[in-house]
Amino acid sequence: MPSRNRYLSLVQRHRDIETVLSRELNRPRPDSIEIQRLKRTKLLLRDEIETTKKRWNGNWMATHTAV
């Protein structure tokens, strides 16, 4: 079962990348390659967060439903 710490770590990394991306976008001459890299990483993290949530919810339901 995915751990809560793993989930929270992914969410924090996603937020951190959003902060870095925002700074880069607000620079006078933003680095388009860096922006692409940050956006790609952010999307991958979002997908991993969603996958982790689905596994977590599925495991919770499997252990908390009456048979």
Summary of the structure (lengths in Angstrom):
residues: 67
radius of gyration: 16.4
end to end distance: 20.3
largest distance: 60.9
contacts: 153
relative contact order: 0.16
helix: 82%
strand: 0%
